[in-house]
Amino acid sequence: MKMEKFRKGREEVEKIIGGMEEEIKVKFVLEPEKKIGQAQELVDELAKEATGEIQERSVSNMNMNINTLKGKIDKLPAKKKPVKKRAKKK
């Protein structure tokens, strides 16, 4: 695979992962399944076309980062539904 195309794909995955890391820090990840799916699709495409040890190792590291994110997201507390306030009767 051409290095430029691989680099752009890797940067895109790192951008998604970095954004999710920031969201995990504030304990709220918006649409985590969608973001992980996008990152995994990009990594799968890169894996198919990876040539050479460095690109294959990079793909392996990205897969490991995605799996680590999945674990961190699973550990986040579930969002609670807002409690409805009731008006006091006089």
Z-matrix of the N, CA and C atoms (Angstrom, degrees):
N
C 1 1.444
C 2 1.525 1 108.03
N 3 1.295 2 115.18 1 143.72
C 4 1.458 3 118.64 2 179.55
C 5 1.523 4 109.67 3 -65.50
N 6 1.318 5 114.30 4 139.66
C 7 1.467 6 119.37 5 -175.62
C 8 1.518 7 112.33 6 -61.87
N 9 1.308 8 117.66 7 -38.05
C 10 1.471 9 120.71 8 -177.73
C 11 1.531 10 110.73 9 -64.47
N 12 1.326 11 116.97 10 -44.76
C 13 1.465 12 121.35 11 179.83
C 14 1.528 13 110.29 12 -65.09
N 15 1.334 14 116.52 13 -41.76
C 16 1.457 15 120.69 14 178.87
C 17 1.523 16 110.39 15 -63.89
N 18 1.322 17 117.01 16 -42.90
C 19 1.466 18 121.25 17 -179.39
C 20 1.520 19 111.08 18 -61.35
N 21 1.338 20 116.55 19 -43.67
C 22 1.466 21 120.17 20 179.40
C 23 1.529 22 110.98 21 -63.50
N 24 1.324 23 116.84 22 -41.76
C 25 1.462 24 120.51 23 178.18
C 26 1.520 25 111.37 24 -63.91
N 27 1.328 26 116.11 25 -42.50
C 28 1.460 27 120.47 26 179.09
C 29 1.524 28 111.11 27 -64.00
N 30 1.332 29 116.92 28 -41.59
C 31 1.464 30 120.58 29 178.79
C 32 1.520 31 111.21 30 -63.88
N 33 1.315 32 117.07 31 -36.61
C 34 1.471 33 121.13 32 178.52
C 35 1.532 34 110.26 33 -64.13
N 36 1.333 35 116.14 34 -43.98
C 37 1.470 36 120.64 35 178.24
C 38 1.523 37 110.00 36 -63.78
N 39 1.323 38 117.17 37 -44.70
C 40 1.466 39 120.89 38 179.96
C 41 1.525 40 111.64 39 -63.04
N 42 1.322 41 117.09 40 -33.35
C 43 1.462 42 121.64 41 177.63
C 44 1.534 43 110.13 42 -65.19
N 45 1.326 44 116.75 43 -44.61
C 46 1.466 45 121.13 44 178.71
C 47 1.525 46 109.69 45 -63.81
N 48 1.340 47 116.45 46 -47.20
C 49 1.465 48 121.06 47 -178.49
C 50 1.530 49 110.55 48 -63.28
N 51 1.333 50 117.00 49 -42.48
C 52 1.466 51 120.59 50 179.24
C 53 1.519 52 112.28 51 -62.61
N 54 1.318 53 116.18 52 -40.80
C 55 1.464 54 120.11 53 177.57
C 56 1.519 55 112.20 54 -63.49
N 57 1.315 56 115.61 55 -39.46
C 58 1.462 57 119.33 56 179.18
C 59 1.527 58 111.09 57 -70.04
N 60 1.334 59 117.36 58 -35.42
C 61 1.473 60 120.65 59 176.62
C 62 1.524 61 110.21 60 -60.56
N 63 1.323 62 116.65 61 -41.80
C 64 1.470 63 120.76 62 178.83
C 65 1.530 64 110.31 63 -64.89
N 66 1.329 65 116.64 64 -40.30
C 67 1.459 66 120.21 65 179.50
C 68 1.528 67 110.81 66 -67.55
N 69 1.320 68 117.03 67 -34.67
C 70 1.461 69 120.47 68 178.53
C 71 1.527 70 110.16 69 -65.73
N 72 1.325 71 117.34 70 -35.42
C 73 1.464 72 120.99 71 179.20
C 74 1.526 73 111.61 72 -60.93
N 75 1.340 74 116.67 73 -34.96
C 76 1.462 75 119.77 74 178.70
C 77 1.532 76 111.54 75 -93.93
N 78 1.324 77 115.44 76 6.61
C 79 1.468 78 123.76 77 174.98
C 80 1.522 79 114.54 78 62.04
N 81 1.330 80 116.34 79 33.02
C 82 1.459 81 120.45 80 174.92
C 83 1.520 82 109.35 81 -149.39
N 84 1.325 83 115.69 82 111.72
C 85 1.463 84 120.90 83 179.79
C 86 1.521 85 107.96 84 -112.00
N 87 1.304 86 115.73 85 120.80
C 88 1.453 87 121.94 86 -179.38
C 89 1.528 88 109.14 87 -85.23
N 90 1.305 89 117.61 88 123.88
C 91 1.464 90 125.17 89 179.18
C 92 1.532 91 112.40 90 51.55
N 93 1.334 92 118.74 91 60.91
C 94 1.466 93 119.67 92 -176.66
C 95 1.530 94 113.56 93 -66.01
N 96 1.334 95 118.11 94 -36.24
C 97 1.460 96 120.57 95 -179.01
C 98 1.526 97 111.01 96 -62.95
N 99 1.330 98 115.70 97 -40.32
C 100 1.456 99 120.80 98 -179.58
C 101 1.526 100 110.81 99 -65.21
N 102 1.323 101 116.97 100 -45.67
C 103 1.453 102 121.44 101 -178.36
C 104 1.523 103 111.63 102 -66.75
N 105 1.320 104 116.62 103 -42.10
C 106 1.464 105 119.98 104 178.30
C 107 1.525 106 109.71 105 -65.67
N 108 1.318 107 116.82 106 -38.56
C 109 1.465 108 120.92 107 177.50
C 110 1.522 109 111.84 108 -61.98
N 111 1.323 110 116.53 109 -43.48
C 112 1.470 111 120.57 110 178.25
C 113 1.526 112 110.88 111 -61.98
N 114 1.332 113 115.90 112 -46.78
C 115 1.464 114 119.87 113 -179.39
C 116 1.520 115 110.68 114 -63.27
N 117 1.330 116 117.09 115 -41.97
C 118 1.460 117 121.13 116 -178.98
C 119 1.530 118 111.17 117 -65.52
N 120 1.332 119 117.22 118 -38.84
C 121 1.470 120 120.82 119 177.03
C 122 1.532 121 110.74 120 -61.12
N 123 1.330 122 116.08 121 -45.64
C 124 1.461 123 120.16 122 178.98
C 125 1.527 124 111.14 123 -61.80
N 126 1.327 125 116.38 124 -43.01
C 127 1.463 126 120.00 125 179.98
C 128 1.526 127 110.45 126 -64.92
N 129 1.328 128 117.19 127 -40.11
C 130 1.461 129 120.35 128 178.71
C 131 1.526 130 111.48 129 -62.56
N 132 1.327 131 116.59 130 -41.06
C 133 1.463 132 120.75 131 177.14
C 134 1.530 133 110.80 132 -63.49
N 135 1.328 134 115.85 133 -42.41
C 136 1.461 135 119.85 134 179.13
C 137 1.529 136 110.65 135 -66.27
N 138 1.326 137 117.08 136 -37.03
C 139 1.463 138 121.14 137 -178.90
C 140 1.529 139 111.44 138 -64.57
N 141 1.332 140 116.64 139 -37.98
C 142 1.463 141 120.80 140 -179.89
C 143 1.522 142 111.67 141 -62.95
N 144 1.326 143 116.49 142 -35.59
C 145 1.447 144 120.65 143 -173.44
C 146 1.533 145 113.61 144 -107.10
N 147 1.327 146 117.10 145 5.10
C 148 1.461 147 120.40 146 -178.33
C 149 1.528 148 110.06 147 -68.51
N 150 1.308 149 115.07 148 132.65
C 151 1.455 150 121.01 149 175.75
C 152 1.515 151 107.96 150 -127.05
N 153 1.280 152 115.64 151 137.33
C 154 1.458 153 119.48 152 178.22
C 155 1.517 154 111.89 153 92.41
N 156 1.294 155 114.18 154 157.94
C 157 1.462 156 121.31 155 -176.41
C 158 1.524 157 113.02 156 -65.38
N 159 1.314 158 116.77 157 -39.05
C 160 1.465 159 120.66 158 -176.62
C 161 1.523 160 110.73 159 -65.85
N 162 1.325 161 118.59 160 -45.77
C 163 1.457 162 121.45 161 179.57
C 164 1.528 163 110.69 162 -65.62
N 165 1.325 164 116.99 163 -39.70
C 166 1.468 165 119.98 164 179.20
C 167 1.528 166 110.89 165 -66.06
N 168 1.325 167 117.05 166 -38.92
C 169 1.459 168 120.68 167 177.46
C 170 1.525 169 110.54 168 -67.06
N 171 1.316 170 117.05 169 -37.56
C 172 1.459 171 122.06 170 178.07
C 173 1.530 172 110.55 171 -63.07
N 174 1.330 173 116.62 172 -43.52
C 175 1.465 174 121.50 173 177.65
C 176 1.531 175 109.87 174 -62.07
N 177 1.323 176 116.21 175 -42.67
C 178 1.465 177 120.47 176 178.82
C 179 1.525 178 110.87 177 -61.44
N 180 1.335 179 117.03 178 -42.90
C 181 1.468 180 120.99 179 178.96
C 182 1.522 181 111.45 180 -64.62
N 183 1.338 182 117.33 181 -39.82
C 184 1.462 183 120.17 182 179.02
C 185 1.530 184 110.63 183 -64.87
N 186 1.343 185 117.12 184 -40.55
C 187 1.468 186 120.48 185 176.67
C 188 1.520 187 110.67 186 -61.66
N 189 1.327 188 116.60 187 -41.34
C 190 1.461 189 120.86 188 179.39
C 191 1.533 190 110.36 189 -64.14
N 192 1.340 191 117.21 190 -41.45
C 193 1.472 192 120.74 191 178.21
C 194 1.527 193 111.57 192 -63.12
N 195 1.327 194 116.59 193 -40.16
C 196 1.466 195 120.54 194 179.24
C 197 1.526 196 110.06 195 -64.55
N 198 1.328 197 117.23 196 -43.16
C 199 1.465 198 120.61 197 179.15
C 200 1.524 199 111.35 198 -64.70
N 201 1.325 200 116.70 199 -36.95
C 202 1.463 201 120.80 200 176.86
C 203 1.524 202 110.34 201 -64.17
N 204 1.339 203 116.83 202 -41.69
C 205 1.462 204 120.87 203 178.03
C 206 1.517 205 111.54 204 -62.13
N 207 1.327 206 116.85 205 -40.59
C 208 1.465 207 120.64 206 178.92
C 209 1.523 208 109.97 207 -58.35
N 210 1.330 209 116.49 208 -43.58
C 211 1.464 210 120.59 209 178.91
C 212 1.518 211 112.13 210 -64.05
N 213 1.328 212 116.62 211 -42.11
C 214 1.466 213 120.34 212 179.43
C 215 1.526 214 111.04 213 -64.92
N 216 1.327 215 116.78 214 -39.48
C 217 1.466 216 120.60 215 -179.82
C 218 1.520 217 110.50 216 -66.88
N 219 1.332 218 116.97 217 -38.76
C 220 1.465 219 120.47 218 178.52
C 221 1.525 220 111.57 219 -63.24
N 222 1.330 221 117.31 220 -29.42
C 223 1.462 222 121.28 221 -178.66
C 224 1.528 223 113.28 222 -82.17
N 225 1.327 224 117.21 223 -13.14
C 226 1.464 225 119.90 224 179.80
C 227 1.525 226 110.49 225 -64.94
N 228 1.324 227 116.90 226 144.64
C 229 1.474 228 118.63 227 177.57
C 230 1.525 229 110.23 228 -66.88
N 231 1.317 230 114.59 229 145.09
C 232 1.467 231 119.67 230 179.16
C 233 1.520 232 109.31 231 -69.24
N 234 1.322 233 115.48 232 143.61
C 235 1.461 234 119.99 233 177.60
C 236 1.520 235 108.81 234 -70.54
N 237 1.307 236 115.21 235 129.77
C 238 1.461 237 119.72 236 178.88
C 239 1.514 238 109.53 237 -85.60
N 240 1.310 239 114.96 238 147.09
C 241 1.461 240 119.78 239 176.39
C 242 1.518 241 108.40 240 -74.87
N 243 1.306 242 117.52 241 144.33
C 244 1.464 243 119.41 242 179.57
C 245 1.527 244 110.88 243 -66.23
N 246 1.302 245 114.18 244 141.85
C 247 1.457 246 120.79 245 179.63
C 248 1.519 247 108.36 246 -83.19
N 249 1.318 248 115.64 247 132.92
C 250 1.467 249 119.59 248 178.21
C 251 1.519 250 108.82 249 -78.39
N 252 1.288 251 114.47 250 131.93
C 253 1.461 252 118.89 251 177.40
C 254 1.518 253 107.89 252 -89.78
N 255 1.269 254 113.58 253 136.23
C 256 1.468 255 118.37 254 178.98
C 257 1.523 256 109.38 255 -107.25
N 258 1.279 257 115.07 256 143.00
C 259 1.465 258 120.38 257 178.35
C 260 1.528 259 108.54 258 -73.38
N 261 1.309 260 114.67 259 138.22
C 262 1.453 261 119.09 260 178.87
C 263 1.527 262 109.72 261 -74.28
N 264 1.314 263 115.30 262 136.15
C 265 1.465 264 119.90 263 176.62
C 266 1.509 265 108.74 264 -87.37
N 267 1.306 266 115.86 265 137.43
C 268 1.470 267 120.96 266 179.71
C 269 1.479 268 111.26 267 -103.19
